[in-house]
Amino acid sequence: KKFNPDEKVIGKAKRSKSEVFRYVRNQGKVKRLKNLYHNKCQIVECGFTFEHNIHSKKEFYSEVHHYNPLKKQSDDDFGNMIVLCPNHHAEFDYSTKFIHRDGISIINQSGNDIGETIKFHKLHTLDMKNIESQLG
C-alpha cells in the first residue's frame, strides 16, 4: 500500500502486555559518567546535548553506551562505557562506527577514518580490550 499523508487513523493504538529480559546496568556509574562529561557527546565534532524537564527540574540529556555490548558478557564498568548523543549511540549500536586502535579516531565498517575523534576526561579511559573486541 502506498504512503498517503492525508490518510486518517481512526481510534487509539492497541496495547499489549509483554515480558522483557534486559541487563540491569549500574545506574550510579552511568550517572557519574554523564556528570563527568556534563551530559555532552564525547565525539569532539559533536558535543550535542539538549535541555529537558524531568520532575520539574531542568537537565541535559545524553546516553551511555557500553562499547563492548553487555550481551557479550562484557563488563558493566567505566572502562567499557562512553557518553554519546542519541545519534552517535545508534551508530555505535548498529556497528557503523568504531573507535580505532589509537583510542581517538573514529572509523567506519571498512576501517577508514571518517574525520571524527573521541575525547576522554583525564579520569576516564576506555579499556583497550573493549576497543579490540569490536575490531575483530
C-alpha atoms as one frame of an Amber mdcrd trajectory, in Angstrom:
protein
   0.000   0.000   0.000   1.318   3.452  -0.911   2.051   6.051   1.730  -0.715
   8.623   1.911  -0.007  11.555   4.263  -3.686  12.523   4.231  -4.880   9.083
   5.380  -6.766   9.351   8.632  -6.255   6.974  11.506  -9.366   6.236  13.477
  -9.063   5.072  17.055  -6.294   4.666  19.564  -3.353   2.339  19.186  -3.844
  -1.091  20.697  -1.842  -2.122  23.756  -0.416  -5.496  24.548   1.415  -6.929
  27.514   4.875  -8.394  27.068   7.683  -9.700  29.223  11.184  -8.453  28.516
  14.535  -9.628  29.810  17.209  -6.945  29.952  20.586  -6.399  31.513  20.469
  -4.445  34.759  23.082  -1.717  34.430  24.776   0.070  37.288  22.840   3.357
  37.138  25.164   5.002  39.669  28.126   4.536  37.322  26.056   5.757  34.370
  25.054   8.930  36.230  28.619   9.636  37.406  29.984   9.232  33.874  27.290
  11.506  32.407  28.150  14.126  35.050  31.866  13.848  34.234  31.108  14.825
  30.613  28.351  17.321  31.521  25.898  15.184  29.508  27.688  16.023  26.249
  28.640  13.614  23.488  32.298  12.573  23.713  32.643  12.824  19.934  34.654
  16.053  19.611  32.943  17.219  16.442  29.531  16.749  18.060  29.263  17.643
  21.752  25.474  17.517  21.361  23.069  17.624  24.267  19.685  19.191  24.851
  17.878  20.501  27.866  14.680  18.849  29.057  12.482  18.955  32.119  12.228
  15.964  34.390  10.235  16.145  37.605  10.099  19.965  37.273  13.887  20.134
  37.090  15.886  21.143  34.018  18.524  18.624  32.987  20.668  17.934  29.955
  20.340  14.677  28.024  22.943  12.122  26.992  23.173   8.349  26.759  25.823
   5.932  27.984  26.927   3.260  25.526  28.571   0.003  26.578  31.238  -0.177
  23.892  31.581  -3.941  24.190  27.897  -4.985  24.435  26.623  -6.445  27.687
  25.017  -9.272  25.705  28.572 -10.472  25.034  29.055 -10.830  28.801  31.228
  -7.708  28.900  31.934  -5.527  31.919  29.405  -3.041  33.284  32.251  -0.717
  34.196  33.681   2.713  33.316  36.316   1.116  31.078  33.517  -0.132  28.818
  31.309   2.985  28.792  31.237   6.146  26.689  28.838   9.109  26.777  27.125
   9.807  23.462  24.275  11.756  21.905  21.347   9.597  20.685  22.537   9.648
  17.055  26.090   8.550  17.795  24.750   5.960  20.248  22.657   4.399  17.469
  25.632   4.428  15.060  27.792   2.562  17.584  24.925   0.180  18.483  24.417
  -0.695  14.813  28.173  -1.110  14.261  28.511   1.618  11.649  31.193   3.407
  13.699  34.083   2.146  15.798  36.973   3.545  17.799  40.344   2.958  16.131
  43.147   1.186  17.988  44.725   4.604  18.555  41.872   5.222  21.030  40.970
   8.560  19.435  39.981   8.250  15.763  36.518   7.096  14.697  36.439   4.663
  11.783  33.717   3.114   9.653  32.966  -0.562   8.951  35.740  -0.651   6.336
  38.293   0.661   8.816  38.539   4.071   7.164  38.993   7.224   9.238  35.813
   9.321   8.939  37.188  12.570  10.348  35.690  12.277  13.825  37.532  11.829
  17.107  36.555  10.918  20.644  37.825  12.725  23.720  38.315  11.263  27.164
  38.396  13.048  30.504  41.642  12.572  32.447  39.701  10.448  34.971  38.186
   8.126  32.332  39.620   5.722  29.774  38.169   3.008  27.565  39.933  -0.316
  28.123  41.855  -1.499  25.068  40.278  -4.967  25.428  36.903  -3.360  24.682
  38.214  -1.443  21.669  39.808  -4.660  20.337  36.564  -6.603  20.910  34.829
  -4.544  18.225  37.620  -4.593  15.640  37.630  -8.366  15.163
